[in-house]
Amino acid sequence: MITDRHCFALDLIDDTNLIEAYKKYHESVWPEIVESIKDAGIQDLQIYLVANRLFMIMDVSENFSFEQKSQSDAANPKVQEWEQLMWNYQQAIPQAKKGEKWMLMEKIYHLKK
């Protein structure tokens, strides 16, 4: 059961060829990456693109923990390989601290509330 939704932003390097290559990788995300996402309690994950800005929606179950996901990713060589590969296409948004990638966005409106 989905208990929470988190949204994130990240930029790609503003180069048409790099953006197309990034999109191509996401047509066939490595199975180990998909497994690590599901094992963390992430029920659904979607990434949207406009120009070179990425927007990610992540729906999580009640057992999801950012800290546990981060620790698990750090200990998973395949996840680390994927992340290093993706850095060839990504660039942090201006507000990110050194080493930060996806920035958690603040929810400022919800129609249903």
N, C-alpha and C positions, 0 to 999 in steps of 0.2 A: 504494500500500500504506500502510495506517495504521501509524504508528510510535509515536505518543504520544497521550495523552488529557489534556486540561486541563479543569478544572471551575471555574466562576466563580459568584459571588453578586452580586446587586444588588437593591435595593428599588424598588418603584413607589410613587408618592404614594398614600397610603391613602385613595383615593376611588373608589367603585364605578364611576362614570361614566368617570373617567380610565383605570381598569384595563380596562374594556370597550373603550374607544377604542384603547388600546395593543394589546390582543389582536386587534382588527380590522385594525390596520396589519400585524400579523404574519401575517394570512391572505393578504396579497398584498404581500410584501416587494418593493421596487422591484428590477427586473432588474439595475440597475447595482450594487446592494448585493450581490446574490447572486453576480454576476460577480466583484466584488472579494474576496469570501470564497473562492470557488473558486480564483481566480488566486493567492491567498496560500498555497495548499497545504492548505487546510482541506478535509478529505474529507467530514466530516459535522458538523452543528451542530444541536443541539436545545436548546430553552428550555422549562423547566417552571415552573409557578406554583403557589404555595400562599399564600393570603391575599394579601399584597402583596410577598412575597419571590420573586424570580426565581432560578432555578438553570440555568446553561448548561453543556452538555457539548460539548466541541469535540475532535473526532478529527482529527489532523493527519498529513501525510506528512513524510518525512525532510527535505524542502526548506523546511518552515515555519520562519519566524523571527518572533518577536514584534517585534523592532526593524524588520525590513523591512515587516511589516504596518502598523506604526504610521506609518512614513515614507510608505508608499503611501497610507494613509488620509488623512494630513495633506495630501497633494498632490492628492487627488481631491475636487473640489467637490461632487459628488453624495453621496459618503460624508459629507462635512462637513454638508451640508444635512440628511441623514437623522439624523445624530447630534444636531444642534441640535433637530430636531423631536422626537426621542425624549426629550430632556431635559425636555420639557414634561410627561412622564409619570413619569420616573425620579427617584430620589433616591439618593444614595450611602448605603451602609451606614455605621454610626457609626465603624467602623475605617478608613474611606477617608481618604486625604489630599485636600487641596483639588484639585479637578479630576479626581480618579479616579472612574471609573464601576464597571465590572465588576472585582471583586476576585478574584484567583486564590486558589483554595482549596487547602489542604494535604490530600493523601491520607493518611489515617491507618489505613486497613484495606483489604485486598484478599483476597478469599476464595481465589483461585487460588494465592496465594503460600504 
